[in-house]
């Protein structure tokens, strides 16, 4: 069996359509939807398109999928942390989906395992095997990998969540991230992966100008829409994203913690400019105190009008990582 992996679509239907054309051309038997699927500019349309895949689609829960279902139910609880997304983002998305969409989101598992040609049993999860809102990066310490995946036996693991592709070994296991379909960092185009018998990290280029127009036409008042459209044409760099994620991931050894206990970069951002002067320790990496170059700012609080701001004379991209505060 050959498997295409699509993660972090974030309601970007034009990017999804472009990737699905390449998936069909590649002859994938199964399509794993590895979390953070629908929240974003076109949530209902994205879910409807994916339902058309029928049994070929294998759905895996991401943190924003969980939060969107909670927002639909009226039970979403933001953390109140400056870096976590505000409730109005998920409220906007929730008002645009129906009960069947909500039920799909609420029914998705944390992890699935498939037998892939040439690779054997492969585990798929959005964050880690223990937490859909936990960061795993290409440079995360071996101890972090060991702790986060201690409960599984598969020797190949596919994650998502951080929107940057990688392929590395950690304590004899192979870990892959296909990158993001809808909100990529570090490269142009929509990221995805093809597994079996080899592993190929793919990028699909598409007309981002036309896609941005489509997203704006459907979601002109979505909090954060300006970031979506700007990032499609000019993606935040991997250097910026790595710095933001590393500063905001949990300390090594934490397990099954909730977002209420963990600061995280965010998908819709907080619309408040904040500075951090404290040192941050993350999975054995200690970083000196500094002003974060990756922050969310709003020109008019409450309007969702986000802007990239200047920091120290260089561009500071607002980073969206899709980590909710639920």
For each residue, the residues with C-beta under 8 A, 3 or more apart:
1: 29 30 114 115 116 117 196
2: 26 27 28 29 30 116 117 194 195 196
3: 28 29 30 31 32 114 116 122 194 195 196
4: 23 26 28 30 31 32 192 193 194 195
5: 31 32 34 124 158 176 178 192 193 194 195
6: 9 16 19 23 31 32 33 34 178 181 192
7: 33 34 35 36 62 126 160 161 177 178 179 180 181 192
8: 34 35 36 62 160 161 163 179 180 181 182 183 322
9: 6 12 15 16 33 36 37 38 40 46 180 181 182
10: 36 37 38 39 40 64 180 181 182 183 228 267 322
11: 37 38 39 40 41 42 43 45 46 93 182 219
12: 9 15 16 40 41 42 46 181 182 183 190 211 215 228 232
13: 16 17 41 42 45 46 49 214
14: 17 18 206 207 210 211 214 215
15: 9 12 18 19 181 182 190 204 206 211 232
16: 6 9 12 13 19 20 46 49 50 181 182 190
17: 13 14 20 21 49
18: 14 15 21 22 190 204 205 206
19: 6 15 16 22 23 181 190 192 204
20: 16 17 23 24 49
21: 17 18 24 25 204
22: 18 19 25 26 192 202 204
23: 4 6 19 20 26 28 31 192 194
24: 20 21 27 28
25: 21 22
26: 2 4 22 23 194 202
27: 2 24
28: 2 3 4 23 24 31 194
29: 1 2 3 56
30: 1 2 3 4 56 57 58 114
31: 3 4 5 6 23 28 53 56 57 58
32: 3 4 5 6 58 60 112 114 124 158
33: 6 7 9 37 50 57 58 59 60
34: 5 6 7 8 60 62 124 125 126 158 159 160 178
35: 7 8 60 61 62 63 64 65 108 125 126 127 132 160 161
36: 7 8 9 10 39 62 63 64 65 126 160 161 322
37: 9 10 11 33 46 47 50 59 62 65 105
38: 9 10 11 43 44 46 47 64 65 68 93 97 101 105
39: 10 11 36 43 64 65 67 68 89 90 93 267 322
40: 9 10 11 12 43 46 93 182 183 219 222 228
41: 11 12 13 215 216 218 219 222 225 228
42: 11 12 13 45 46 214 215 218 219
43: 11 38 39 40 46 47 68 93 96 97 101
44: 38 47 48 96 97 98 101
45: 11 13 42 48 49 218
46: 9 11 12 13 16 37 38 40 42 43 49 50
47: 37 38 43 44 50 51 97 101 104 105
48: 44 45 51 52
49: 13 16 17 20 45 46 52
50: 16 33 37 46 47 53 57
51: 47 48 54 57 104
52: 48 49
53: 31 50 56 57
54: 51 57
55:
56: 29 30 31 53
57: 30 31 33 50 51 53 54
58: 30 31 32 33 112 114 124
59: 33 37 104 107 108 109
60: 32 33 34 35 108 109 110 111 112 124 125 126
61: 35 65 66 105 108 109 110 126 132
62: 7 8 34 35 36 37 65 66 126 127 132 160 161 322
63: 35 36 66 67 126 127 132 133 161 259 322 323 324 326
64: 10 35 36 38 39 67 68 90 267 322 324
65: 35 36 37 38 39 61 62 68 69 105 108
66: 61 62 63 69 70 105 106 132 324 326
67: 39 63 64 70 71 76 85 90 324 325 326
68: 38 39 43 64 65 71 72 90 93 94 97 102 105
69: 65 66 72 73 102 105 106
70: 66 67 73 75 76 77 90 326
71: 67 68 74 75 76 87 90 91 93 94
72: 68 69 94 97 101 102 105
73: 69 70 76 102
74: 71
75: 70 71
76: 67 70 71 73 87 90 91 94 326
77: 70 260 325 326
78: 84 85 86 87 325 326
79: 84 259 260 325 326
80: 84 325
81: 84 259 263 264 270 325
82: 270 272 274
83: 248 263 264 265 266 269 270 274 296
84: 78 79 80 81 259 263 264 266 270 323 324 325
85: 67 78 89 90 266 267 268 269 270 323 324 325
86: 78 89 223 268 269 270 271
87: 71 76 78 90 91
88: 91 92 223 304
89: 39 85 86 92 93 222 223 224 267 268
90: 39 64 67 68 70 71 76 85 87 93 94 268 324
91: 71 76 87 88 94 95
92: 88 89 95 96 219 221 222 223
93: 11 38 39 40 43 68 71 89 90 96 97 222
94: 68 71 72 76 90 91 97 102
95: 91 92
96: 43 44 92 93
97: 38 43 44 47 68 72 93 94 101 102 105
98: 44 101 102
99: 102 103
100: 103 104
101: 38 43 44 47 72 97 98 104 105
102: 68 69 72 73 94 97 98 99 105 106
103: 99 100 106 107
104: 47 51 59 100 101 107 108
105: 37 38 47 61 65 66 68 69 72 97 101 102 108
106: 66 69 102 103
107: 59 103 104
108: 35 59 60 61 65 104 105
109: 59 60 61 112
110: 60 61 125 126 129 132
111: 60 123 124 125 129 152
112: 32 58 60 109 123 124 125
113: 121 122 123 124 154
114: 1 3 30 32 58 121 122 124
115: 1 120 121 122
116: 1 2 3 119 120 121 122 156 195 196
117: 1 2 196 197
118: 196 197 198
119: 116 122 156 195 196 197 199
120: 115 116 155 156
121: 113 114 115 116 153 154 155 156
122: 3 113 114 115 116 119 154 156 157 158 195
123: 111 112 113 129 149 152 154 156 157 158
124: 5 32 34 58 60 111 112 113 114 157 158
125: 34 35 60 110 111 112 128 129 132 157 158 159
126: 7 34 35 36 60 61 62 63 110 132 159 160 161
127: 35 62 63 131 132 133 134 135 136 159 160 161
128: 125 131 134 136 148 149 159
129: 110 111 123 125 148 149 150 151 152 157
130: 134 148 149 151 255 256
131: 127 128 134 148 255 256 257
132: 35 61 62 63 66 110 125 126 127 161
133: 63 127 161 258 259 262 264 323 324
134: 127 128 130 131 148 161 249 250
135: 127 140 161 162 245 248 249 250 264
136: 127 128 140 144 145 148 159 161 162 175 177
137: 140 162 164 166 242 245 246 249
138: 164 166 168 177
139: 242 246 285
140: 135 136 137 144 145 170 249 283
141: 144 145 252 283 284 285
142: 145 146 170 171
143: 146 147 252 253 283 284
144: 136 140 141 147 148 252 283 284
145: 136 140 141 142 148 149 170 171 173 175
146: 142 143 149 150 170 171
147: 143 144 150 252 253 255
148: 128 129 130 131 134 136 144 145 255
149: 123 128 129 130 145 146 152 157 173
150: 129 146 147
151: 129 130
152: 111 123 129 149 157
153: 121
154: 113 121 122 123 157 173
155: 120 121 172 173 174
156: 116 119 120 121 122 123 173 174 175 176
157: 122 123 124 125 129 149 152 154 173 174 175 176
158: 5 32 34 122 123 124 125 175 176 177 178 193 195
159: 34 125 126 127 128 136 162 175 176 177
160: 7 8 34 35 36 62 126 127 163 177 178 180
161: 7 8 35 36 62 63 126 127 132 133 134 135 136 177 321 322 323
162: 135 136 137 159 177 185 241 245 321
163: 8 160 179 180 183 184 185 191 241 321 322
164: 137 138 177 179 180 184 185 186 238 241 242
165: 177 178 179 186 187 191 193 201
166: 137 138 175 176 177
167: 174 175 176 177 199 201
168: 138 174 175
169: 172 173 174 175
170: 140 142 145 146 173 175
171: 142 145 146
172: 155 169
173: 145 149 154 155 156 157 169 170
174: 155 156 157 167 168 169 199
175: 136 145 156 157 158 159 166 167 168 169 170
176: 5 156 157 158 159 166 167 193 195 199 201
177: 7 136 138 158 159 160 161 162 164 165 166 167
178: 5 6 7 34 158 160 165 191 192 193 201 202
179: 7 8 163 164 165 184 187 191 192 193 201 203
180: 7 8 9 10 160 163 164 183 184 185 190 191
181: 6 7 8 9 10 12 15 16 19 184 190 191 192
182: 8 9 10 11 12 15 16 40 190 228
183: 8 10 12 40 163 180 228 231 320 322
184: 163 164 179 180 181 187 188 189 190 191 231 235
185: 162 163 164 180 235 236 237 238 240 241 319
186: 164 165 235 236 237 238 241
187: 165 179 184 191 203 235 238
188: 184 203 205 235
189: 184 203 204 205 206
190: 12 15 16 18 19 180 181 182 184 203 204 205 206
191: 163 165 178 179 180 181 184 187 201 202 203
192: 4 5 6 7 19 22 23 178 179 181 202 203 204
193: 4 5 158 165 176 178 179 199 200 201 202
194: 2 3 4 5 23 26 28 199 200 202
195: 2 3 4 5 116 119 122 158 176 198 199 200
196: 1 2 3 116 117 118 119
197: 117 118 119
198: 118 195
199: 119 167 174 176 193 194 195
200: 193 194 195
201: 165 167 176 178 179 191 193
202: 22 26 178 191 192 193 194
203: 179 187 188 189 190 191 192
204: 15 18 19 21 22 189 190 192
205: 18 188 189 190
206: 14 15 18 189 190 211
207: 14 210 211
208: 211 212 232 233
209: 212 213 233
210: 14 207 213 214
211: 12 14 15 206 207 208 214 215 232
212: 208 209 215 216 228 229 232 233
213: 209 210 216 217
214: 13 14 42 210 211 217 218
215: 12 14 41 42 211 212 218 219 225 228 229
216: 41 212 213 219 220 225 229
217: 213 214 220
218: 41 42 45 214 215
219: 11 40 41 42 92 215 216 222 225 228
220: 216 217 225
221: 92 225 304
222: 40 41 89 92 93 219 225 228 304
223: 86 88 89 92 268 271 304 306
224: 89 227 228 267 268 269 304 306 320
225: 41 215 216 219 220 221 222 228 229 304
226: 229 230 304 305 306 307
227: 224 230 231 269 306 318 320
228: 10 12 40 41 182 183 212 215 219 222 224 225 231 232 320
229: 212 215 216 225 226 232 233
230: 226 227 233 234 308
231: 183 184 227 228 234 235 236 317 320
232: 12 15 208 211 212 228 229 235
233: 208 209 212 229 230
234: 230 231
235: 184 185 186 187 188 231 232
236: 185 186 231 240 241 294 317 318 319 320
237: 185 186 240 241 317
238: 164 185 186 187 241 242
239: 242 243
240: 185 236 237 243 244 293 294 316 317 319
241: 162 163 164 185 186 236 237 238 244 245 294 319 321
242: 137 139 164 238 239 245 246
243: 239 240 246 247 293 294
244: 240 241 247 248 265 292 294 319 321
245: 135 137 162 241 242 248 249 265 321
246: 137 139 242 243 249 280 282 285 287
247: 243 244 276 280 282 287 292
248: 83 135 244 245 263 264 265 280 282 323
249: 134 135 137 140 245 246 262 264 282 283
250: 134 135 254 257 262 282 283
251: 254 281 282 283
252: 141 143 144 147 282 283 284
253: 143 147
254: 250 251 257 262
255: 130 131 147 148
256: 130 131
257: 131 250 254 261 262
258: 133 261 262 326
259: 63 79 81 84 133 262 264 323 324 325 326
260: 77 79 325
261: 257 258
262: 133 249 250 254 257 258 259
263: 81 83 84 248
264: 81 83 84 133 135 248 249 259 321 323 325
265: 83 244 245 248 294 319 320 321 323
266: 83 84 85 269 270 296 320 321 322 323 324 325
267: 10 39 64 85 89 224 320 321 322 323 324
268: 85 86 89 90 223 224 320
269: 83 85 86 224 227 266 296 306 318 320
270: 81 82 83 84 85 86 266 274 296
271: 86 223 296 297 298 301 302 304 306
272: 82 296 297 298 301
273: 295 296 297 309
274: 82 83 270 292 295
275: 291 292 295
276: 247 280 289 290 291 292
277: 289 291
278: 289
279: 286 287 288 289
280: 246 247 248 276 286 287
281: 251 284 285 286 287
282: 246 247 248 249 250 251 252 285 287
283: 140 141 143 144 249 250 251 252
284: 141 143 144 252 281
285: 139 141 246 281 282
286: 279 280 281
287: 246 247 279 280 281 282 290
288: 279
289: 276 277 278 279
290: 276 287
291: 275 276 277 311 312
292: 244 247 274 275 276 295
293: 240 243 311 312 314 316
294: 236 240 241 243 244 265 316 317 318 319
295: 273 274 275 292 309 311 316 318
296: 83 266 269 270 271 272 273 306 318
297: 271 272 273 306 307 309 318
298: 271 272 301 302 303 304 305 306 307
299: 303 305 306 307
300: 303 305
301: 271 272 298
302: 271 298
303: 298 299 300
304: 88 221 222 223 224 225 226 271 298
305: 226 298 299 300
306: 223 224 226 227 269 271 296 297 298 299 318
307: 226 297 298 299 318
308: 230 315 316 317 318
309: 273 295 297 316 318
310: 313 314 315 316
311: 291 293 295 314 316
312: 291 293
313: 310
314: 293 310 311
315: 308 310
316: 240 293 294 295 308 309 310 311
317: 231 236 237 240 294 308
318: 227 236 269 294 295 296 297 306 307 308 309
319: 185 236 240 241 244 265 294
320: 183 224 227 228 231 236 265 266 267 268 269
321: 161 162 163 241 244 245 264 265 266 267
322: 8 10 36 39 62 63 64 161 163 183 266 267
323: 63 84 85 133 161 248 259 264 265 266 267
324: 63 64 66 67 84 85 90 133 259 266 267
325: 67 77 78 79 80 81 84 85 259 260 264 266
326: 63 66 67 70 76 77 78 79 258 259
